[in-house]
Amino acid sequence: MSWKRKFRCKACGYEAEVYEGRGLFRQQITAMTCPDCKTIQNIVVGGIIADVAPSYRSEVGRLCLQCGSDNIRIWDGKTCPKCKGEMEDTGEKEFWT
């Protein structure tokens, strides 16, 4: 089972939805931050898709879904990509499979 959580920056109000858990096809979603477009992107990793597309086996070498940058890094779960302020969990949670 998986769920989607919403985070909001205390300083600038930037919002992002972050997925946790595993999806229906055993994939994991990893929250990545992009310093170029200053967003948080959710990257699919592993699962059945990785069996046929080896590039999906890890976060290494992946590109930002927003701008195509190769500078993305795993999000630390607290730093706002827009202003470097503190992101907080809004408490909004939605289950998905």
N, C-alpha and C positions, 0 to 999 in steps of 0.2 A: 504494500500500500504506500501511496505517496501523498504529499500535500504541497500546496502553494502558500507561501507566506508573504505578506507585504511589509516592506521596510520603507521608512521615511526619514530624511535627514532633518535633524533638529534645527540646523542653521539655515539651509536654503529651501527646504521643502521637497527636494528631489525624491521621487518614489520609484521603487523597483519591486517586482515580484520574483521571489526566489523559490525554486522547487527543491524538495527534500525527499529522500526515499528512493524507491525503484519503481519504474513504470511497468506496464503490462508485459512488455517484451524484454524485461530484465535490465533495461537501460537505466543509467544514473544520469541525473542532470546536475552539472557543475556550474555554479555562479562564477563568472569571470568578469573582471573589470578591464576596461579599455581606457588607457590614458589619452589616447588620441581623440576619441569622440566623447569621452567622459561619461560612459554609460556602464551599466551592469547588464551583461548578456548571459543567457542560460544556454550552455553547450551540452549536447547529448554525448554521453560517453558509454561505451560498452554495449552490452546486450546483444540481441540477435543481429543488429545492424553491423556491429563490429566483426561478426563472423564473415561477412561478405565485403566489408569496407574497412580494411585494416587501419586507416587513418582515424577511425572513430574509437580506437582502443584506448586512447589517453588524451589528455588535454594538450600534450606537446605538439607543436606545429600547427595548431588550429588558428583560425582567423576570426576576428570580430564579425559578428553577424550584421552589425550596423554599418561599419565603415570599411571592413576588409583588412584592417590593420593586423599585423602579426605580433604586436606588442602586448597582447592580452595576458593577464595573469589571474590566478585564482583569487577571488575576492576574499578579503579577511573577515567578512561578516559584520564589519562595523564602520569602515571608512567610506564617506561619500565620495564618489568619483568626480562630482562636479566641483565641490568646494573644500574637500578634505575634512569636513565636519563629521559629527557622529551620527550614524544611521541607527534608528531604533525600530524594533519589531512593533508594528501597530496593533498586533493581536488578531488581525484578520487572517483567518486560515480557511483554506478550501481544499477538500479532499479530492483526489483524482486518481485514475488508474491508467 
